[in-house]
Structures are given as structure tokens and as C-alpha cells.
């Protein structure tokens, strides 16, 4: 009997969905409601104007196949939306639409990694978003981790970044992944970080994959993008989508901006993976990027309030939590709780926290070795749930 191949067996899977399953089972067995800090799914409703656009499209019969890379109208709208925010002009032919960002990441790595002669290095932040590792490793890339600095608000030590890039053997294709704002830490790269990224990308002929899906949730200052820098458009892939900004996780709608030489092939690969993205969903996406943005501003204000509450709550427990500059995550250092309760690992702590208090968080090392002594909280539950969850964590810690 044919078994799963060794590379497939090594897939870690996304921890948030694994822990969501654990939480649902705990709720089923106990009959109680868990406090969900595990999955990055906004608790807000999709704005009504977007829902109305989808309903209108459904009634208009927009339920057919579309071009694999997306309908022209949405690609133009996305190019205009992202370009305006980054003060650049984006060619709609460089935009590829997919049923969520993950299939696009999968398609990209299938296209840029040659599995017949594994010679691709993925240089990525640690901690960092796990599906990039799973996809890259599966197709034969080697992972090079760049430790991010908690003491530096989860930014690079740029000298370490240089050392890691320089450590990649000559002849290997280099792909540099950046995630800003970060999942899982909420850290944001600053101008001096981007200066070094640009320098290294040009010096080593690297492709930069810039995940900017949380760009609308930057709490202080403005979002900055590597795509805005001269000469970087032809060597940058921008990962973005509708899930976070407009609370559209279940709609499955993502997009990429790619160098012109890569976009057609990634578009064809999406066709092999998913045929296309649902037509009515794409029309909802047009309304998302072109319609009023007042609801997004309200979400941002609420996420900032939740961030401030969570950081202060951990501070009151004597646990350091670097202030997230963006996204809707907190990544506190819980070494004090581990020591107080005698836990040997963050996994043990998270399992006990779920079983004893019904609070669901993710172990920090799930995002890389630099996540040691940390857990990740998604601040996507209501403020009432957040307060209750932090109360339970404090009781659990015994402080």
C-alpha cells in the first residue's frame, strides 16, 4: 500500500488550527466555553457593504469559473489600492488572485524552488509564520533562520542578518522572507532594517518575499514596504489579502504582487491547485479595496486597545511583553509562570492552561527556536473575553 512520502510526513501543519481542534474537543468534553487566543481570526463581522456586493454578484450569476489569476477588475482594483498606499504604480498583470494567501505561497514555492536540484535557501525571521517553512521544506529548500531580537521589539540585529545571508553557500538561490507587521510577535521593521534588506537583496541577487497582510494594523506611524524602494519591484513578491483587514477569513481571498517574469507562471500554478477563486468572492474583494474603510479604522482602534490591555496585564504579572507595533498578536515572555508552576516546556504550559482554565494559546517555539519562553496570543476575542482570559491566566500562574 502506498504511504505518505517522507517529506509529507514531516509537515508540521499550522499550530493555530491544531490548537483550535484541541479547544473544540475540550469544549465538547466539558460543556464549557474556552477563551480562544489561538487562531488569527478577527471576531468582527465582514463589513456590510462587502457582504452586499457579494450578494449582488451572486444574484447576477457571478458563480462561474474565472481566469486562474483572477478577474481583471479585481487585479486592477488591488493594483490601485496597494500602489496608492505605497506611492508606486503596480501593473495589474503583476497581480495574481488566489483562494487565500496560503495557496499563493504554495504556488510561489512550487514555481521558484527547483526540486530536481535542491539549491534554494529560504532565509526567514525566527520567530516566523510556520506555513512558509512547511512549504519551502516540502519542495526542497533549506531553511536559514535569522533570530529576531525581543529586546529590540522583535526586529533584526542587522549584523546577524548579514552573517546569516553570507553563510549561505555560493551558488544557492537565496529567498529572503520578511514579515512586517509580524506574525507571531507584532514586531515591525524600521527604515534601518529595510536599508539592510535592500542592500543584501541587490548584493546577492535575492528574491524578497514580503508578507504585509497586517499592513492596515500598524499602531504607531505608517506602514513601510520594501516594494516602494527603487529597483525592488523586480525582485520582490508582496503577500497580501482580504482575510485580516476586512475580517474575511472564511471568504478565502488573497493576492500577490510579483515580478513580471514570475506572475504568469504563479497564475498557472494556482490554476493547477485550485482552478480559480470563487467569482462572487472576487467581486466582494473589489468592494473591499474600493469601498469605504471606516470599519477597518474601527477594528484597528479596538485591536490597539486590546494590545494595550494585554501587555499591561502581563506586566502586572511580572511578565515582559514587547509592545507589538502592529498586527493583532501579543508574544509575552512567560518564563516566570513556567518557573512558578514547574513546567519544563511551553507546550506543557499551554496544555495545562487549556485543561485547567479553558484558555487557548500557542507555544512560542512553534514559530521557531527564538520563541523559547514565550506564548502567542491572538487578540481577536472581545474585550470582555480578553479580560476574562487574562484573569484566568493570572489565576493559573498563582500570582
Secondary structure, 3 states (H helix, E strand, C coil): CCCCCHHHHCCCCCHHHHHHHHHHHHHHHHCCCCEECCCCCCCCCCCHHHHHHHHHHHHCCCCCCCCCCCCHHHHHHHHHHHHHHHCCCCCHHHEEEECCHHHHHHHHHHHHCCHHHCCEEEEEEECCCHHHHHHHHHCCCEEEEEEEEHHHCCEECHHHHHHHHHHCCCCCEEEEEEECCCCCCCCCCCHHHHHHHHHHHHHCCCEEEEECCCCCCECCCCCCCHHHCCCCHHHEEEEEECCCCCCCHHHCCEEEECCHHHHHHHHHHHHHHHCCCCHHHHHHHHHHHHCCCHHHHHHHHHHHHHHHHHHHHHHHCCCCCCCCCECCEECCECHHHHHHHCCCCHHHHHHHHHHHHCEECEEHHHHCHHHCCEEEEECCCCHHHHHHHHHHHHHHHCC
